[in-house]
Amino acid sequence: MSHQSDLISTDINAYLAQHERKELLRFLTCGNVDDGKSTLIGRLLHDSKMIYEDQLAAVQADSVKSGTTGAGKIDLALLVDGLQAEREQGITIDVAYRYFSTSTRKFIIADTPGHEQYTRNMATGASTCDLAVILIDARYGVQTQTKRHSFIASLLGLKHIIVAINKMDLMAYSEDTFNKIKADYLAFVKTLGQHDIHFIPMSALDGDNVVNPSENMPWYTGKPMMELLNTIEIASDHNFDDARFPVQYVNRPNLDFRGFCGTVASGVFHKGDAITALPSGKTSQIKSIVTFDGELDEAFAAMAVTLTLTDEIDISRGDIIIGQHQHAPTVADKFKADIVWMAERAMTPGRQYLIKLATRSVSGSVSLIHHRIDVNTLEHHDANELKLNEIGHCTVAVNAPVVFDPYKRGKYTGSFIVIDRLTNITVGAGMISGDASEEDWSPVSAEERATRFGQIASVIGLSGGNVLQTAYQLERKLFDTGHAATILETSNDALVGAIKHAGLLCLCLDSKPAQADVSFNSDEYTVDEIYAALKNRGLIH
């Protein structure tokens, strides 16, 4: 919702143009359960007159049925907690987005859940934000959840933090309570390297220091939250030094035009600039910068444009055009990253996924988990897998070279998502920390091979009058279902050992019982029955 303006009634076009030019601030609210996140957003919208009358009437009616603020008070949290399960439990489950504007800025609020089991939801909400509002209940001070949310905000590159110490009304608006919580938080946050931190004592329920200064806390001389959101500096957060343009589409409407469409990820491109296309390394010069409204002399981060070049060089979707740069991106097939796992099925090293980085998608896998990060204590633990909502520092190997920057330098070219190749569901999200060093080139283990092929390396003895046909049919069925097997017609101990070492299934004809891990007579078992038996024994997955 937009703020009220006289231009709406006098010159709607001027108003829309003014609204379009406003700076956009994306921020999220996070905190422990019942810290008052949804109430804060509701109060922010209510006191800044950003709620329609019918919305307010509906919330008043729902407050009687589902409210938690007591008789006679409007439960403003219901403006945000829209799911039935959220209202029944009095908690936030999914990320809820709200939109409003003031005379100077447009805002997108992401209300994120506080439960540890919804860590992935918070990471999703924080991934596009500029600022985090971390709520702390004044009664309890800095909690484990406070540390978890601060760590995730830091991990996702949020440079601005507002610590809203809420429910000060329940602590008699005590300045000592505020100062103690502030000191505790600053002592913890030193480990995260956060610098731009603002502390606000407030009561979201009663509106103290949300939009208007609080009369109950005259000792606080800082800005209320709305004023701080309106004035906090975010323009310098963008990287205007390193020009990056991931190509999304090659536009060839006729023989005379060939343009490369996409959104500028960082930096500034000028007409006439020398550019390089990666990963090919071919060079050219910008001939024109084209938009729907005409040609431009320059394009900067977040602008969607079409670039034409003076030379006919080979550039395809997924390539990245870079300009004259201070820091060159890395082109490699291996990198280190922090990964937030978002799927019920755990991630194990060696399993193949689709890695989508900028506009390029390649298959790949996590080759090594260096450690799992405890999101509550920030301690590092050894791990063989990442489970739902866990975060790990990993080495990722992809099957073709990709172009990337460290996430701290460029969010768009430094982040990626992990997609399950069968279901096409996003199962993880990663932030690149840098390229992989030589120490990561460790020998391939039997466990990694087993994960890659979905099987345990075994010798399967086959015998019977129809053994050859059965062997080839079984090999085809295994291959079609993603497994790796080979047929060995002549028994050879050394060769059998090499096949097992490679992680394969060895279909050995007329093998001796001592060689075989499991044996089948083709006269007694069909191919489907043998396949089912291998699955039941856990030799294939």
N, C-alpha and C positions, 0 to 999 in steps of 0.2 A: 504494500500500500504506500502511496506517496503522500507527502505532507501537503497541507492546504496552501494554495497560492492564488493571488488575485488574477494571475495570467490565465488560469483555467477558464474563467468566464470572459476574459477580454481578448485573449489571443492564444488559442489552444496550440497553434503551431509553434509559437515562440516558447510556450511552456514545455512542449515535448522536446524541442531542441535543447532547452536549458537542462531538462532532466537527463537527456542522453549524454551530455557533456560532464555530468557529475562523476566524481571518482567513486569506484566501487570498493567497498571493504567487506571481505568475507571473514566472519569469525565464528568460533564455536564455543559452546558452554559445556563444561565437564566438571565432574565432582562426584562425591559419594552419593549413595542413595539417600534421598530426603534432605540433601543440602539446599535444595530450592532452585534448581536450574530452570525448570519449566515455569515456576512462579516468577523468577527474575525476568524471563522473556515476556511473560504475560504482563508484568508490571511495566516493563519497558515500552511495550506497545500501548498499554492502557494510558499511562501518564503522558505519553507523547501524542495522544489522540490519534492512534493508528488502528483503531478497531471500529468496524462498522456497527451500527446500532443493532442490527439483527444478530450479529455475532455476539455482542455483549448480552443481549437478551437470552440467547441460547446458552451462554456460559452461566448466566444467573440461574436459569432453570436446571442446568446440569449440576450446579453446585449443591442444590438441595439433595440430589440423588447420589452423586459421586464425589462431592467435595470433601476435603480434609481440613478445612480451615475453621470449622465450627459454625454455629448458627449465626446468621446475619452477615456473613462475610462472603465475598465472591472468591471462588477458587480460580485464580487466574492461570494456574498450571493447566487447566482444561483447554486453554487456547492452543496448547502445543501437544499435550498428550491426547491424541485423537484415536488411537487404537483401543478397542474394548478391553483387551488384556491389560493395557497400561492404566486405564481408569479403574479397573477392578483391583489391581495390585498396588496402585499408587506409585508406579515407577515408570521410567522411560525405558523402552525396549529397542525401538528402531530409531534411526536418525530422522529427526523432524526438521524440515527447512521452513523458515519464515522470511518474508521479504518486506522491507519498508524503506523509507527514505526521509531525509531531512532537507533543509534548504541547501546544504553543502555536499551531502554524500548519499549514496545508495548503499544499502546493507543487505547481506544475505546471512541469516543466522542458522547455524547447524546445532540443534539441541541433541547432544550425544548421550548415550546411556552410561551409567556409572558402574554397573556390575562388571566384574572381571570376565565373566563368560561372554560379554559383548565387546571385548577388546577390539575385535575386527570391525565392529560397527563404528567405534570411536575413531579408529585409524582411517576408515573410509571418509568419515565426516571431516577429519582434520587435513586430509590430503590436499584439499583445494583452498584452505584458509590462510589468512594473513596473520591472524591473531587468535589467542586462546584466552577465554575467561574461565579461570579455575576457581570454583566455589569451595569455600571452607566453612564448615559449621563452627561458629564462634564457641560453642559449648565444648567441642572436642579437639579443636586445633588441627594441626597437620597430621593426617592419617596415612595409612598405607596406600589408599586409593589416590590421595593427593600426589604422592610420589609417582605412582604408576602413570597418572594422566600427565604429569609434568614431563616424565621421561618420553612418553609417546609424542607429546607436542614437540619436544626437542628433537627426537628422532626424525620427525616429519618436517623439520626445518622451519617451524614457526618462530619468528624472531621477536615477537611482542607478546608479553604475558600480562594480563590483568588478574590479580589475585583479589577476588571479591570475598571478604570475610563477612559472611551473612549471619542473620539471626542475632544481630547485636542487641536487639530489644530484649532477648532472653538473658543477656548478660549485663543488663542495666546500662548499656552503652558505654561500657568500661574502656577507657583508653589503655589501661594496663593490659587488658586481655588482647586488644588489638596489637600492641607493641610486642607482646610475647609471641604471638602467632607469626608476626612479621619476621622476628628474629629467627624463629625455628625454621621458617621456610627459606630464608636467605642462607642459613647454614647448610641446608640440604642442597639447594639449587647450585651451589658452587661447583658441584661435581658434573653438572650438565653444561656449564659454560653459557648460561643465559644471562643477558645483560640488561635488556630493556624490560624491566618489571615494575608494575604499578600496583599499589595496594590501596583498596577502598573498603572502609567499614560501612556496612549497610544493613538494612532490613528490607528484603524484597517484598515481604508481605505487606508492610506499611508504607513502602516507597521511600525510605530514607536513603539519600545519596544515589538513587537510581537515575531519575531524571532531574530532580530538584535537590538542592543542598539540604542536609538534615538539620533541623533546629535542635534535635536531641544530642547531636555530637558537634558542638561548636569548636571543640579542640582539633577537629579534622579540617585542615585548610586547603586540601587538594580539590581536584575537580570531581563532580559526580560522574557516574559512568557514562551517561549520554554525551556530556561535554567532552569527555576523554575520547570516546569513540569518534566523535566529530573532528577531533584535532590531532590525533596521534599520527605521526609521519610514517607512511608506508611506501611512498613513491621511490625512495632510495633502495628499497628491498629488491627491486627488479634488476636483473643483470643486463645492462645496456652496452657492455663491452664485448662480449663474445657472441657474434652473430651466428644464429643457428636457424635453419629453415628446413624442417622435415617435409619431404615431398609426399603429399597425400594422393595426388591425381595428376596425370599428364593430360592436358587439354589440347586436343588437335581437331578443332571444328572444320578446318579447311587446309589446303596446301600451303597457305601463306602464314599460318599461325601455329606455333607450338609453344605452349606455356606450361609452367609447373605450378600447380595449385597447392596451397597449404596455409598454415598459420605460423607466423614468426614466433619461435619458441623463446628466443632471447636476442639481445643486441639490436642493432639498427642496420638496415640495408639501404643504400643510396643508388640511384640511377648512375650507371657508369662504374660501380664498384667491381673490382676483381673478385672472383669467387672460385671456390674449389668444390667439386662434387665428391662426396665420400660414400662408399669406401673405394671407388675407382681411382680417385686422385686427379681426375681430369679438371682442367681449369678453363675459365671463360670470363665473360664480363656481362654485367646486367645491362640489358638493352632497354627494358621498360618494366615498370611496376604497375600492373593493371588491376583495377577494381571495377565493380559494376557502375560506379559513378564517374569513371574515367581514370586516367593515368595519374600517378603520384611521383613525387621526386624522392620520397623516402618511405620506408615502412619499418615499424618497430614492434616490440614484443606484444603479442595478443592480437595483432592485426591479421585478418585473413585476406591474402592477396594472391595474384598470379605473377610469377616472374618469367620474363622472356630473356633469352641470352643471345649474344652476338654470334656464338658458334653452335653448330649442331653436334653436341656431345651426348653420349648415351646416359640418360638419367631416368630412373624408374621409381615407382612408388616404393617407399621404404628407404630410399637414399636421403642423405642430408646435404644441403647446400650450406657452406660456411663462408663467411666473409673474411676480411682482414682482421685477424684475431690476435688477442694478447695471449690466450691460452688455447692451444690446439686440442681438439677432442681426441680421445683414444679410439683406435680401430683395433679390435681384438676379438677373439672367440672365447675369452675367459675373463671373468671379473669377480670382484668381491662385493657382497651386498648384505644388507640387513633385510631379512624377509619376515613379514607378518603372515602366518599361515591361517587360512580362512575356511578350511574344509574339514569335514568330519573324518575323512580318511587321511591318516597321517602322511606327511611327506618324508620319503626316505631317499638317501643319496642313490643316484643311478637311474631312478625312474624317469621316463621321458615325459616331458610336458611341452606345451607351446609357450614360448616366451615372446611377449609383445612389448617392444621398446620403441617409443614414439610411434611412427607409422610402419615399422618393420616387424614382421612376425617370423620367428625361426624356432625350430625345435631344439630342445636342449634339456639339461638336467642339472640338479644340484650335485656337484661332484664331491663336496666335502662340507660338513657342518663343523665349523671351528668351535663354536660353543653356543649354548642356548642362554638367552638373557632372561633372568627372573624379573618380570615387570614390576614386582612388588618391592624387591630389595636391590635390584640392579646388579646382583651377583651373577657370575658366569658359571655355567655348569656344562660338563661334557654331555653330548647327546648324539644318539644314533638316528633320531627322527624328530620331526617337529609336529606336534599335535595341534588341534584346533585352538586358536588364539595365542599360540606361543610365538615368540620372536627369536630368530637365530641369526648369527653372523656366519655367512656361508660363502663358498666359492661356487659360481655358476659357470657351467661350460655349455656353449651353444654350438650348433653344427655349421654355422657360417659366420664370418666376421660381422660385428655390429659396431656402430658408432655411438660413443657415450661420453658423458662428462660425469664427474663426481656430483652426487645429488646436491651438495651444499653450493655448488657453482651454478647448476641448472636443473631445476626440478623436472622439466619436461624431458630432457635428454639424459637425466640421471635416475629416472624411475621406470619401473616396468611392472607388468602383471603376469601371473603364471596361470595358464589355462589348461584344464584337463582336455586331452586330445579326443577323448571319446564322447564326453558329455558337453563339451564347449562351455563349461562353467568356470568362472574365475575362482581359483582355489588359493591364490596367494598374491601378495604385493610386495615389491622390493624397492629399496633405495640403494643405489650403487655408491660404494665408498671409495673404490679405486680399482686399478687393474690387479690381476693376480700375479703374485711373485713366483719365482722358480721353486720355492719351497713347497708350493701346492701340488707339484707334479709327483705325487706319490704313486706307488705301484697299485694296480687294480686288484682289489680283494675279491675273494670268492663270494662274499656277501653282496658286493656291488654288482657282480655278474648275475647273481641270482635275482636281484631286484630288477636289473635291466631287462632280462629275458622272461621274468615271471615264472621261474622254474628252479629246481634244484638239480645241478648237474648229476646225471645218473646214467647207468648202463641198463638198457631194457633188452632183455633176452627174448628173442622170438624164434619159435620153432614150429614144425608142422609141415604138412604137404603143400600148403598154399602160402608159405612164409614170405616169399619175395613180393607177391602182390600186396599182401597185408602190410609189409614194411613200407612200401611206397605210398599206399593209401594213408597209413598212419602219419608218415612224414608230411604229406600234403595237409592233413587235418591239423597237425601241430603248427605248421607254417602259417596256415590261413587264420589261426587264432592267436598269432603273435609270438609263438615260441620258436626256438632255434634247435633243430635236430639234424642229424646226419646218419646215413646208413653205412654200416661196416659189414661187408659180406664175408670177409675173412678175419678170423680172430687174430689179434695182435696186441699183446699186453701193453707195449710201449705206446702204440697208437691209441689204444683205449684210454690210457692215462693222459695223453695230450688232449684228447677230445674232452674229457671231464675237466681238465685244468682250464680249458677255454670256456667252461660254463655251459657246454652243450649237452643235449640228450643224445646218447649213442644207441642207435637201434642196431643191436648186434644179432646177426643171424646164426642160429645153432650154437649160441655161446654156451660155455660151460657155466654151471650154476655158481661157481666161485667168482666168475667175472661179473655176473649180472646182479644188480641191486634188486631187480624184480623180473620175473619171467612169465611169458604167456605162450600158450600153444594156439596157433592160428586156426587149428581145427576145432577148438573149443570156444574161442572168443572172437567176436566180431570187432571191427576197428572201433566202433562207437563204445563197445564194452571195455576195450583196453583203455581208450581215452578217459572214460568215466572212472576206471580203476586208478589210473594215474592221478586224477584229480582228488579222489577220495583219500589216497595215500599222502597227499600233500606234495607230490613231486612237481606238479604244475599248478599255477594259480589262475 
